[in-house]
Structures are given as C-alpha cells and as structure tokens.
Amino acid sequence: MNKQIALIDDSSPFCLLVRQIFEHRYDIDTFSTANDFLVLISRIAHYDLILLDINLPGMNGLEALTKLKSTPETAAIPILLLTGDARRDTVVRGIKLGAQDYMSKPIDPLLLEERVIELLGDTL
C-alpha cells in the first residue's frame, strides 16, 4: 500500500504539480483550506506526511500546525511547510511549532521530491 500524503494548499496549479511529481509513488489528498483538512483528519484519515502551505484562507498554516502538533493522534506526523513567505521569523516560528522542515515557493520539483522521500524514510 502506498504511503499517504496530505497537501493543504489553496493553489490548484501547485496541487496539480505535486500530484504529478508523486502520482506513481504516493497517494495524495489535496485540501484548499486547513479547516477542511482538520475536520477530515479528526474523524477518519491517517497520513504519513503533511505538506502544509503557510498562507491559507481562513486558518493559516501556522495555526493548523499548532493544532496538529497539540493533538495526540496527529502530533507524530511529519510536516513540511511550504511558503512564499520565507522571512526568517516565519520559518523559525514554524520549526519551533513542530514542523520538520520548510521549503520556499516557488518550489523546485526535484528538491521537493528529495525532501518528501527523506521525510518518509524512503529511497529514490
């Protein structure tokens, strides 16, 4: 069974790109808001990795990260932050809140693939 990745990002073109990168390797569910994702994961879903945009409508990615890391069922899931806001204070805050890593947008597809594979403990 393929590993499960949740992608929370409000950019449809970016979600399509990520799906294309990983379509033969992982199962990817996409969510355009953190609220939609949190409702689902609290009820049924299990993920091996979460790719989380910081700049989201409604609840932002850092708020969602805080909720995920403070909930026992989701606290151990590795989270890779994706952001167009690469200011040092934003990145540091995300890491302090429990994200394993971050990437600045625009994303290099090969670098994203390497980071995801590493976070999931897979090999190329």
Secondary structure, 3 states (H helix, E strand, C coil): CCCEEEEECCCHHHHHHHHHHHCCCCEEEEECCHHHHHHHHHHCCCCCEEEEECCCCCCCHHHHHHHHHCCCCCCCCCEEEEECCCCHHHHHHHHHCCCCEEEECCCCHHHHHHHHHHHCCCCC
